[in-house]
Amino acid sequence: MIAIIVGLLIALIIFVVVVSSIQQHKEKLEAEKRVKVSRQKAIIDENEELILHLANLPNNPNIVRILNSRSLNAAKTMQELMPGVKGIKNRVQELTSRLKASEELATTQAGGEEHFTLPDNEQQLVAILQCIKKLRVTLKSEQSKGALDAQTFTHEDKLLAAMQLKINIESLAKRGTQAHNKEMLGSARQYFEKALQSIADSPVKTDYVLTRKAEIEEQLEEITNALKSTNAKDAAKKAKSEEDELDMLFQPKKKW
């Protein structure tokens, strides 16, 4: 009897351990599912935010199509992970309709940056620049995953790179012009030199970039000549001051 009781106790302990291990494994799987679902939701939220900020950029239905496709893939992944969660099915249907609409627009309209006008508000400019940077990272991620073909990625990334360069050029040129108007020639020269360096470092060579490069070089030459003239005047003034001091030093002393 003792042996039977001991055997039953051991069997019970083993059963409890097994059940506990199974429960822990299930909880671990559920936790991993929730993390994956959370990631997919974050992707959808990020896409929604980017689409919202696209209102400040030139019209580009192809970018909207790519973002909608990304959101739909994320929603489908959520549905596979947790098919019983309420609302995911409706979300998939909604994103499917949105993707279809954006695909139709993408076939009839093309994006571009030639009519891209920068806002005067500095905060809006920063928000646009951040949006462009996020879009470029997103497109690269989609291309790396195989969700975006290389040709489309290259085309869209070039457009975004051109807009990003334009923001850098115009921001630096604006500050350079403001410094020039205030006769802060040294600061103005630094801003224009930075603008030219941005152009030199970028592979983007559009008509706008080439035209702006020539204009900035002309402004920089004007500032350089003004600095030379100022330095020459300062040198002449200093020499005259030193000459006056020498004259005062060696002039005949008055007798009292």
Beta strands, then each sheet from edge to edge (+ up, - down):
end
